[in-house]
Amino acid sequence: MPAAQVRQAGLSSTTTSKTFDATGEHCVSGIHSMTGFATAATGIGGATLNLELRTVNSRFLDLHFRLPDELRAIEPVLREQITAALGRGKVDCRASLQASGDAGRELAINAGLLARLAALDAGVRAALPQAAPLSVAEVLRWPGMLGDDAIASEALVEAAGRLVRQVLAELTASRAREGGRLAAMLMERVVRMRELVAQVTPRVPEVVRDYQARLVQKLQEAIGSADDERIRTEVGLFAVRIDVAEELNRLSAHLDEVERILGKGGTAGKRLDFLMQELNREANTLASKSVAQDVGAVAMELKILIEQMREQVQNIE
């Protein structure tokens, strides 16, 4: 496939047209971003359990839970499910339990709890006469005060397990869509880098010959005959120093590996980050050994493309 067609498709010649969707709505390769958001709710008893997950990039899986005291029992099941589903990223998990406010539900005061609360209130005010007594609203909001609003711990954990699976499915789909966009962007940069390598590769022998000719002329002017052994030695040494064929070959090999990883999918962020370092190393060497203006310009554009890729790779799981 010609380079122009490859760029238009957003793919390299080693991938299929179904691997990446340029819109990011679908990513068969399985590349996932570490940025995502999902939320869901479910009814349980006379209340609604709400769960929210937010994720951003991080070197490792970093979990943070923001749960009220009455929901601490569900943290283990949330942690287990999230750890099984996500490989990397900073994860903020928020949960809340709200009364459903069903007007048709009959409410009944928990008499035993009310008596204990009254005794505690009296004891506190006996010790602290200036303390304000509990208000009716505070008493009614007390956990378990309104008859059947107390939810069994087992039922709460079971509901949380179902809900977190639902939220994780939505979160994973969101991260996959963003991962598809990132993969398409990376592939566009790979295609452009291949074009640059293909552009400069045929120039290498010509650049070396031109530099040798200029060097021979300068050495002739300085020390005499073109047959002098010193001239041949110096020319040979400098020709080796400015030959960038090896760097161009390694650039191509690293680009092959980037394509392979993007095509395979899975947890790829750390491997891609390492490849960005290797690509940058070769581009730096290419720039330092360049003795032709056009080759130097190609090296600079390569470095810009690699930096753009490096920034986006940081968001890949």
C-alpha positions, 0 to 999 in steps of 0.5 A: 500500500502506498504511503499516502494510502496508509496515512489516509487509512491511519494504518501501517502496511502491517495492520488491517483496516479493522484494527483501529477506527479513526473516530475512536468509537471502536478499537479491536486492538484492545488499547485502553486509555487510563482516563475514564468516568462511569456512574450507576445506581441501584435500588436496595430496600428503601434506599438507592446505592450510588457508585461512581468511578473516575480514573486518570493516568498513573504508573501503577494501579492506585485506588482511593475510596470515598465511602461513608461509614455505613458503606465500609462493608462494601469496600472489599468487594469493590476493591476486588472487582476493580483490581481484577478489571483494571491494570493501571491508573489512579482510581477514585471510587465514590459511593453513597446510600440515599433514602428513596423517599417513597411516599407510599412506604409506611414508616415506623420508629425503632422504639428500642433504638429511640430509647437508647438514643434518648438515654445517651442524649440525657447522659451527655447533657447531664455531663455537659449542661450547655449541650444542645439536645438532639432535634427531631430531624437529627433523630429521624436521620439516625441510621436504623431509626425508621423501622425498615430502613436498615439494610442487611450487610449481606444484601448491601455487599451483594448489590454493590458487587452487581453495581460495580460490575455494571460501572466497570463495564461502562468505564472499560468501554469509555477507556476503550473508546479513548484508547482507540483515539490514542491508538489512531493518533499514534499510528498516524505519527508512525506512518509519518515517521516511516515516510521520513525514514523512507525519504532520508534513507536513499540520501545516506550514500550520497551524503557520505560521498559528498562529505568525503569529497569535501573532506578530501579537498580540504585535506589536500589543501592542508597536507598535499597529495590525494593518495596520501595514506593519512587522507584515506584513513581520515576520510574513512573514519569520518565516513563511518562517523556520519553514516546514519544507515544503522540509526535509520534501520533501528528506527524502522525496527522500533516502529515495527514494534510499536505497530505490533504492540498496538495491534496486539493490545492489552496492557501496553503503556509501559512497553510503548513508553520504553519504545518512545525512549529508544526512538528518541535515542535514535533520532538524537543520534541521527541529528548529531551525525547529520552533515546535511541540512535536509537530514537534520530537518528530518531528525528534528521532525522525528523528535517532534513526532516522538515527543507528541507520541510520548505525551499520549503514551502516558495515558495508555494503560 
